[in-house]
């Protein structure tokens, strides 16, 4: 399983997250992509320009990526050029329409404060928006996390508190893994810190926050090119960078 990033409209992504519980949303999306989704008859809808985009990472299996690439090839046979994000947006739109008026019953929520190494929250804030951390970390625990077999003690380490509130199923998975390793006292916290450490490493390899800013810069420059000469744009950018 690897991490891939896709662009969505912020409105669509927000509706998706509200309509499906975090502990089941990825499984539902995966099943729909692999077993139900077909390209729409009107492929032109997939080529529509999307404004106010955000970058959303997903943990994808090889089978899921192969299905996306197969659909892209299908579209090319009909002289339609699309990309993976185009398809993912259409899938998400279909799922929102399916569940928005009859949302899946939300899971019970649970909250716990975990001790983590000092500086963790600051590092994470540079990689992902604060409002996205819980959803993305929960998704990672449910779908992408594999224990590292290395659970260092927090003794003699500077610590800080990290408040984590998520679906009860996420905590149940932490407890299940803790039990498999034979942990008794503090096992959930050890597994959580291991998952958090892995999650941070994955974010560092492909920070969603940087990807979002890069995408926003692209759209701004595209609009700027429509009203200004390229030479002047380059001079302005060079001046801005040199001033820094």
N, C-alpha and C positions, 0 to 999 in steps of 0.2 A: 504494500500500500504506500502510495506517495502523495505528497501534497501538491495540489494544483490550484491556481488562482483564476477566478472568473469575475467578469464585470457584470453588475446588476444595477438597476435603478434603485436608489435608496428606498423609495416607496414600496417597490415590489418585495425587496428583501425584508423590510419591516413587516409587511403583511404575512409573508411566509413564516417568519419566526413567531408571529402571534397566532397563526392558525394551527401550527403543529408543535407538539411538545418537543423539547430539545432532545430527550432521550430516544425519540422515535423518528424524528424528522429525517435524519440521514438514511435510515433503513428504508423509509417510505420513498424517498427520492431515488435511492439506488434501485429498488424493486421496480419503480415506475420507468426509469431509464432502461433497464435491462429487459423487462418483460411486457411493458405496455406501450411505450412511446414510439410513435411513428412521425415522420415529417408531415407537417400540414400540407394540404393541397396548395395553398397560397404561400409559396416560399418567399415571396417578396416581403411578407410581414417580418420575417426573420432578419431582414437587412435594414430595418428601420433604425435610424440614429437614436441612440439612447443618451439622454442628458442626465445630469445629476447622478453620475455613476459612482459606485463604491466597489472596491475590490474585496471579494469574499473567497477565502481559501477553503478547499474541501479535500478531505483524505479520500483518494479514489483508488480502486483496484484496477488492475490491468484490463479486466473485462469491461469495466465502465469506460475507460479511455478508448479502448478498441471500438466500443459501440458508438461513441461520439465521432471518432474518426471515420467509421463506416458510414455514418449519416452524412458527414461532410462530403464524402466521395459520391454518395447518392445525389446530393444536391448539385454537385459539379456536372453530373450527367444531364442535368436539366438546365445547364448554363446559369447556375446560381451559386455565387461565392459566399459562403458563411463560415463561421468559426465555432469553436467549442462553446464560447460564451453565448453566442446566438442561440444555440440549442439549449443550453442550461437555462437561459432566461425563459424560453418557451416552455420548458418542463416545469419550471417554478411557477410560471403564470398559470399553467393548467392545474397544478396542485392547489394553488391559492383559490382558483375558481371552484375547485372540487370541495375544499374544506372550509372556505371562508364563512359560508352561511350555516355550516354544520360542523364546527370545529371538533377535533378529537378532544375528548375529556382530558383536561389538564391533570398532570400527576401531582401528588402531594409534594409540597416543597419542604426542604430541610435546610437548616443553616448551621454552620460550624466555623469556629475561628481556629485556624491552624497556625502553628509556629513555623516560620520559614526563615532562611538565612537573610540577614539584613541586606538591604539593597535590591532585593528581588522585585518589589513592587515598582521601584523607580526604573529598573531595567525593562520590565514589562511595559511600562507606560510609554517607552520610546519605540516599542515594537507593535503595539496594538492599542486601539482606543479603549479607554477604561470601560465604557459601556458594552464593549464586545467581549471582554475577557471571560466572563462567566459562561456565556453561550459557547464560545470557541473551546474553552478548556473542557467544558462538559462534553462537547461533541468528541473531542480528542480522547477523553477517558473512555467513552462508550465505543469508539470506533477505531482509534489508532494506537492506543497505548499498549505496549508490551513491557512487562516488568524487566528492569535491567539487572536484577539480582545483586544490586549494590545499594544498600540502604544505610548511609552513614548516620551516625548519631548526631543529634543537635547539641549535645553537651560540649561545652567550651567554645561554642559558636555564638557570635552576636546574632540576636534574633529580632524579628518583627512579626506582628500579627497580620494575617491575611484572612479577611472574612469571605466565606464562600457559601453562596446560597444557590441551590439547584434542585432538580427533580430527585425524589427519594431513590429512584433507580440508579442514579449516579453513585450515591453513597453505598447502595447495596452492592454495586460492582466493586467498589473499593474494599468493602468488608469481605466479599467473596475471595478476592485476591489475597487479602491479608490472612484469611483462614487457610488458604492453600499453602502459604508460606509458613504456617504454624505460629504466626504472631498472636500474642494474647493482648497485652497492654500496649496501647499506642500504635497498634498495627495499621489502623486506618490512616493515621497521620503519616506514617512512614511511606505507605503506598501513594498517598496524595502528593507528598513532596517529590517522590520519584517521578510521578506523572507530570508534575509541574516543571521539573527540571528538563524532562524530555520535550515538553511543550515549548519551553523557552528556546531550546536548541533548534527546534523546527522553525520557530518564528524568526530566529536569527538568520536562517538560511534563505528565508523568503518573507521579509517583514510586510504584513498587509498594510501597515501605516505608510511605508515608503511607496508601495505599489499604488496606493490610493493617490498620494501626492503626485506621483509620476503621471498617473492617468489624468488628474486634474490639470497638470501643467500642459499636457498634450492638447487638451481641449481648449485651454486658454490661448495657446500658440496658434492653433488652427483658426480660431476666431480672429486673432490679431492679424494673421496673414491675409485675411479678407479685407482689411481696412488700411494696411500699412505695407510699405515696400520692404522686401526681405532684407535688403542691405541695412535699413534703419533698425529693423528688429534685431539683427545680429549685433549692431553697434550698441543697442540698449542692453541686450543681455550681457555682452562683454563688459560694458560699463558697470552693470550691477554686480557681476562676479568679481571684478577687479576692486570695486569699492569694499567688498567683504574681505 
